[in-house]
């Protein structure tokens, strides 16, 4: 997935905070190095205030708690891509 993201530079990223092989925030740093202006949406079961604050400080465009309302996620993705 990382290799594809680096090669293709998506217009928007949807990330999880808790990954098996690392932190979603570490991944976010890599994403920002490739496409600094691309919106990033976090979908996570980790809804602690500290996690939300970290996401906000990292410039995350939107944060969704799992289970994610797919209609709300789709609407937010559409809104972010229309800018």
Contact map, one row per residue, 1 for C-alpha under 8 A:
11111000000000000000000000000000000000000000000000000000000000000000000000000000000
11111100000000000000000000000000000000000000000000000000000000000000000000000000000
11111110000000000000000000000000000000000000000000000000000000000000000000000000000
11111111100000000000000000000000000000000000000000000000000000000000000000000000000
11111111110000000000000000000010000000000000000000000000000000000000000000000000000
01111111100000000000000000000010010000000000000000000000000000000000000000000000000
00111111100000000000000000000000000000000000000000000000000000000000000000000000000
00011111110000000000000000000000000000000000000000000000000000000000000000000000000
00011111111000000000000000000000011000000000000000000000000000000000000000000000000
00001001111110000000000000000000001001000000000000000000000000000000000000000000000
00000000111110000000000000000000000001100000000000000000000000000000000000000000100
00000000011111000000000000000000000001111000000000000000000000000000000000001000100
00000000011111100000000000000000000001111000000000000000000000000000000000000000000
00000000000111110000000000000000000000011110000000000000000000000000000000000000000
00000000000011111000000100010000000000011110000000000000000000000000000000000000000
00000000000001111110000100000000000000000111000000000000000000000000000000000000000
00000000000000111110001110000000000000000111010000000000000000000000000000000000000
00000000000000011111011100000000000000000001010000000000000000000000000000000000000
00000000000000011111111100000000000000000000000000000000000000000000000000000000000
00000000000000000111110000000000000000000000000000000000000000000000000000000000000
00000000000000000011111000000000000000000000000000000000000000000000000000000000000
00000000000000000111111101100000000000000000000000000000000000000000000000000000000
00000000000000001110111111100000000000000000000000000000000000000000000000000000000
00000000000000111110011111110000000000000000000000000000000000000000000000000000000
00000000000000001000001111111000000000000000000000000010010000000000000000000000000
00000000000000000000011111111100000000000000000000000000000000000000000000000000000
00000000000000000000011111111110000000000000000000000000000000000000000000000000000
00000000000000100000000111111111000000000000000000000000000000000000000000000000000
00000000000000000000000011111111100000000000000000000000000000000000000000000000000
00000000000000000000000001111111110000000000000000000000000000000000000000000000000
00001100000000000000000000111111111100000000000000000000000000000000000000000000000
00000000000000000000000000011111111111000000000000000000000000000000000000000000000
00000000000000000000000000001111111100000000000000000000000000000000000000000000000
00000100100000000000000000000111111100000000000000000000000000000000000000000000000
00000000110000000000000000000011111111000000000000000000000000000000000000000000000
00000000000000000000000000000011111111000000000000000000000000000000000000000000000
00000000000000000000000000000001001111100000000000000000000000000000000000000000000
00000000011110000000000000000001001111110000000000000000000000000000000000000000000
00000000001110000000000000000000000011111000000000000000000110000000000000000001100
00000000000111100000000000000000000001111100000000000000001111000000000000000000000
00000000000111100000000000000000000000111110000000000000000111110000000000000000000
00000000000001111000000000000000000000011111000000000010000101110000000000000000000
00000000000001111000000000000000000000001111100000000000000000111101000000000000000
00000000000000011100000000000000000000000111111000000000000000111100000000000000000
00000000000000000000000000000000000000000011111000000000000000001110000000000000000
00000000000000001100000000000000000000000001111100100000000000001000000000000000000
00000000000000000000000000000000000000000001111110110000000000001000000000000000000
00000000000000000000000000000000000000000000011111110000000000000000000000000000000
00000000000000000000000000000000000000000000001111111000000000000000000000000000000
00000000000000000000000000000000000000000000000111111100000000000000000000000000000
00000000000000000000000000000000000000000000011111111110000000000000000000000000000
00000000000000000000000000000000000000000000001111111111000000100000000000000000000
00000000000000000000000000000000000000000000000011111111100000000000000000000000000
00000000000000000000000000000000000000000000000001111111110000000000000000000000000
00000000000000000000000010000000000000000100000000111111111100100000000000000000000
00000000000000000000000000000000000000000000000000011111111110000000000000000000000
00000000000000000000000000000000000000000000000000001111111100000000000000000000000
00000000000000000000000010000000000000000000000000000111111100000000000000000000000
00000000000000000000000000000000000000010000000000000011111110000000000000000000000
00000000000000000000000000000000000000111100000000000011111111100000000000000000000
00000000000000000000000000000000000000111000000000000001001111100000000000000000000
00000000000000000000000000000000000000011100000000000000000111110000000000010000000
00000000000000000000000000000000000000001111000000010010000111111000000000000000000
00000000000000000000000000000000000000001111000000000000000001111101000010000000000
00000000000000000000000000000000000000000011111000000000000000111111000000000000000
00000000000000000000000000000000000000000011100000000000000000011111000000000000000
00000000000000000000000000000000000000000000100000000000000000001111100000000000000
00000000000000000000000000000000000000000010000000000000000000011111110110000000000
00000000000000000000000000000000000000000000000000000000000000000011111110000000000
00000000000000000000000000000000000000000000000000000000000000000001111111000000000
00000000000000000000000000000000000000000000000000000000000000000000111111100000000
00000000000000000000000000000000000000000000000000000000000000000001111111110000000
00000000000000000000000000000000000000000000000000000000000000010001111111111000000
00000000000000000000000000000000000000000000000000000000000000000000011111111100000
00000000000000000000000000000000000000000000000000000000000000000000001111111110000
00000000000000000000000000000000000000000000000000000000000001000000000111111111000
00000000000100000000000000000000000000000000000000000000000000000000000011111111100
00000000000000000000000000000000000000000000000000000000000000000000000001111111110
00000000000000000000000000000000000000000000000000000000000000000000000000111111111
00000000000000000000000000000000000000100000000000000000000000000000000000011111111
00000000001100000000000000000000000000100000000000000000000000000000000000001111111
00000000000000000000000000000000000000000000000000000000000000000000000000000111111
00000000000000000000000000000000000000000000000000000000000000000000000000000011111
